Amino acid sequence: MHVRPEALTAIVASGRPIEVGILLFPDVEILDFAGPFEVFSVASRVARRNGALATVPFRVSTVAAQRETVVARHGLRVEPDHDFADAPAFDLLIVPGGVMTQPLADPATLDWVAAAARAATLTASVCTGAFVLARLGLLDGLEATTHWEDIPDLRAAFPDVRVVEDVPFVDEGQIVTSAGISAGIGMSLHLVGRVLGTELASATARQMQYDWTPRAA
């Protein structure tokens, strides 16, 4: 469980983009998936514009159980790029949070996340997405975090997880978890920095007009 995000750098060096997959499900929190989507997409644009790379470093897509409209929280309707049957192998898998009733109760979703995480170089969660990773045993023995409101429930439900609070994210190498909603943006910028360097991550944050300071996990 101690593969560092630098392992993703080799993918970029090989000339192909890092495949970033973001899970969608009913009542997914909007910024949980849209924030990381924006960060990795803007990072690619900034990298190409600045001449830092000859190829796009990240290719971001969304995936849901079926390729049909997903109704996110507050009624936002989203069309996924892939369903579980045709999704590519992702190098970086992101599990967002939201109302977790459906993903935690759906064997197909849990099975797909488990398989996708095994294939991925790095798996990350935003907010209550940590509950899915914990349910699959991916956080056992590791430090992890989630939305401040859900810290007690994560501790109670998964005693083998070392739940920490008052941090924006926890980087355990192959697994990264972040706190609530907008913390996923900071976590994603952190991962951009680990893969492409702090200078490009800072340029990405500036392009987004996001107040971000690199920090240790």
C-alpha positions as CSV (number, residue, x, y, z in Angstrom):
1,M,0.0,0.0,0.0
2,H,3.0,2.3,-0.3
3,V,3.1,2.9,-4.0
4,R,3.7,6.7,-4.3
5,P,1.9,8.8,-6.8
6,E,5.2,9.3,-8.6
7,A,4.5,5.9,-10.1
8,L,2.0,7.8,-12.3
9,T,4.9,9.9,-13.7
10,A,6.2,6.9,-15.6
11,I,2.9,6.7,-17.5
12,V,3.2,10.3,-18.7
13,A,6.9,9.7,-19.6
14,S,5.8,6.8,-21.8
15,G,3.8,9.3,-23.9
16,R,0.3,8.3,-23.0
17,P,-2.1,10.2,-20.7
18,I,-2.9,9.0,-17.2
19,E,-6.5,7.7,-17.4
20,V,-8.5,9.3,-14.6
21,G,-11.9,7.7,-13.9
22,I,-14.5,9.3,-11.7
23,L,-17.4,7.3,-10.4
24,L,-20.9,8.7,-10.6
25,F,-24.0,7.4,-8.8
26,P,-27.4,8.7,-7.8
27,D,-27.1,11.7,-5.4
28,V,-23.4,12.0,-5.9
29,E,-22.2,15.4,-4.5
30,I,-21.6,17.7,-7.4
31,L,-18.3,19.3,-6.4
32,D,-17.0,15.9,-5.2
33,F,-16.8,14.8,-8.8
34,A,-16.7,18.1,-10.7
35,G,-13.9,19.5,-8.6
36,P,-11.4,16.8,-9.5
37,F,-12.6,16.7,-13.1
38,E,-11.8,20.4,-13.4
39,V,-8.4,20.1,-11.7
40,F,-7.0,17.3,-13.9
41,S,-8.6,18.8,-17.0
42,V,-7.1,22.3,-16.4
43,A,-3.8,20.8,-15.4
44,S,-3.6,19.2,-18.9
45,R,-4.5,22.4,-20.6
46,V,-1.9,24.4,-18.5
47,A,0.8,21.8,-19.2
48,R,0.3,21.9,-22.9
49,R,0.0,25.7,-23.0
50,N,3.1,26.2,-20.9
51,G,5.0,23.7,-23.1
52,A,5.7,21.6,-20.1
53,L,4.7,18.4,-21.9
54,A,4.3,17.4,-25.5
55,T,1.2,15.3,-24.7
56,V,-1.9,15.7,-22.5
57,P,-0.9,14.3,-19.1
58,F,-4.5,13.4,-17.9
59,R,-7.5,12.1,-19.7
60,V,-10.5,12.3,-17.5
61,S,-13.8,10.4,-17.9
62,T,-16.8,9.5,-15.8
63,V,-18.3,6.1,-15.2
64,A,-21.6,4.9,-13.8
65,A,-23.4,1.5,-13.5
66,Q,-25.3,2.2,-16.7
67,R,-24.7,4.7,-19.4
68,E,-27.8,6.8,-18.7
69,T,-28.4,10.1,-17.0
70,V,-27.3,10.2,-13.4
71,V,-29.2,12.6,-11.1
72,A,-26.7,14.2,-8.8
73,R,-27.5,16.0,-5.6
74,H,-29.8,19.0,-6.0
75,G,-31.1,17.6,-9.2
76,L,-28.1,18.2,-11.5
77,R,-28.3,15.7,-14.4
78,V,-25.1,14.2,-15.7
79,E,-24.3,11.9,-18.6
80,P,-21.5,9.4,-17.8
81,D,-18.9,8.7,-20.4
82,H,-18.8,5.0,-19.6
83,D,-20.7,2.3,-17.9
84,F,-19.1,-0.5,-15.9
85,A,-19.1,-2.8,-19.0
86,D,-17.2,-0.5,-21.3
87,A,-15.0,1.5,-18.9
88,P,-11.3,1.4,-19.7
89,A,-8.7,0.5,-17.1
90,F,-8.1,3.6,-15.0
91,D,-4.7,4.6,-13.6
92,L,-6.2,6.9,-11.1
93,L,-9.7,6.1,-9.7
94,I,-11.7,8.7,-7.8
95,V,-14.7,7.7,-5.7
96,P,-16.7,10.8,-4.7
97,G,-19.1,11.2,-1.9
98,G,-22.7,12.3,-1.5
99,V,-25.7,10.3,-0.4
100,M,-24.0,6.8,-0.2
101,T,-27.1,4.7,0.1
102,Q,-27.0,3.4,-3.5
103,P,-23.3,2.7,-3.9
104,L,-22.9,1.0,-0.6
105,A,-26.0,-1.2,-1.1
106,D,-25.3,-2.1,-4.8
107,P,-23.1,-5.2,-5.3
108,A,-22.4,-4.3,-8.9
109,T,-20.9,-0.9,-7.8
110,L,-18.9,-2.4,-5.0
111,D,-17.6,-5.1,-7.3
112,W,-16.6,-2.7,-10.0
113,V,-14.8,-0.3,-7.6
114,A,-12.9,-3.2,-6.1
115,A,-11.8,-4.4,-9.5
116,A,-11.0,-0.9,-10.7
117,A,-9.0,-0.2,-7.6
118,R,-6.9,-3.4,-8.0
119,A,-6.1,-2.3,-11.5
120,A,-5.4,1.3,-10.7
121,T,-2.0,2.7,-9.7
122,L,-3.8,5.0,-7.2
123,T,-7.3,5.2,-5.8
124,A,-8.7,8.3,-4.1
125,S,-11.9,9.3,-2.4
126,V,-13.6,12.6,-1.7
127,C,-15.8,13.2,1.3
128,T,-18.0,10.2,2.1
129,G,-16.6,8.2,-0.8
130,A,-14.2,6.9,1.9
131,F,-17.1,4.7,3.1
132,V,-17.0,2.8,-0.2
133,L,-13.2,2.2,0.1
134,A,-13.6,1.3,3.8
135,R,-16.4,-1.2,3.0
136,L,-14.1,-2.9,0.5
137,G,-11.3,-3.1,3.1
138,L,-9.0,-0.8,1.1
139,L,-8.5,1.5,4.2
140,D,-7.8,-1.2,6.8
141,G,-4.7,-0.3,8.8
142,L,-4.4,3.0,7.1
143,E,-5.1,6.6,8.1
144,A,-8.0,8.1,6.3
145,T,-10.4,11.0,6.5
146,T,-13.8,12.2,5.3
147,H,-16.3,15.0,5.8
148,W,-16.1,16.3,9.4
149,E,-19.8,15.5,9.9
150,D,-19.2,11.8,9.0
151,I,-16.0,11.2,11.0
152,P,-17.8,9.5,14.0
153,D,-19.7,7.2,11.7
154,L,-16.6,6.2,9.8
155,R,-14.8,5.4,13.0
156,A,-17.7,3.4,14.4
157,A,-18.4,1.4,11.3
158,F,-14.8,0.6,10.4
159,P,-12.6,0.2,13.5
160,D,-9.7,-1.1,11.5
161,V,-9.3,2.3,9.8
162,R,-7.3,5.0,11.6
163,V,-9.7,7.9,11.0
164,V,-8.2,11.3,11.4
165,E,-9.9,14.7,11.4
166,D,-9.1,18.4,10.9
167,V,-7.0,17.6,7.8
168,P,-7.9,18.3,4.1
169,F,-6.6,15.0,2.9
170,V,-4.5,12.0,3.9
171,D,-2.0,10.5,1.4
172,E,-1.1,6.9,2.2
173,G,0.6,6.3,-1.1
174,Q,-1.7,4.0,-3.2
175,I,-4.7,5.3,-1.3
176,V,-5.6,9.0,-0.8
177,T,-8.7,10.2,1.0
178,S,-9.9,13.8,1.3
179,A,-12.3,15.6,3.6
180,G,-15.6,17.2,2.5
181,I,-16.5,18.5,-0.9
182,S,-14.1,21.3,-1.8
183,A,-11.2,19.4,-0.1
184,G,-11.3,17.2,-3.2
185,I,-10.0,20.1,-5.2
186,G,-7.0,20.5,-2.9
187,M,-6.3,16.8,-2.9
188,S,-6.4,16.7,-6.7
189,L,-4.0,19.7,-6.9
190,H,-1.8,17.8,-4.5
191,L,-1.8,14.8,-6.8
192,V,-1.0,17.0,-9.8
193,G,1.9,18.3,-7.9
194,R,3.1,14.8,-7.0
195,V,3.0,13.7,-10.7
196,L,3.9,16.9,-12.6
197,G,5.6,19.1,-10.0
198,T,4.5,21.8,-7.6
199,E,5.1,24.6,-10.2
200,L,2.5,23.1,-12.6
201,A,0.1,22.4,-9.8
202,S,0.4,26.0,-8.6
203,A,-0.2,27.2,-12.2
204,T,-3.3,25.0,-12.4
205,A,-4.6,26.5,-9.1
206,R,-3.9,30.0,-10.4
207,Q,-5.7,29.3,-13.7
208,M,-8.7,28.1,-11.6
209,Q,-8.4,31.1,-9.3
210,Y,-8.3,28.7,-6.4
211,D,-6.4,29.7,-3.3
212,W,-4.0,26.8,-2.8
213,T,-0.8,26.4,-0.9
214,P,1.2,23.1,-1.3
215,R,1.2,21.2,1.9
216,A,2.3,17.8,3.2
217,A,-0.4,15.1,3.6
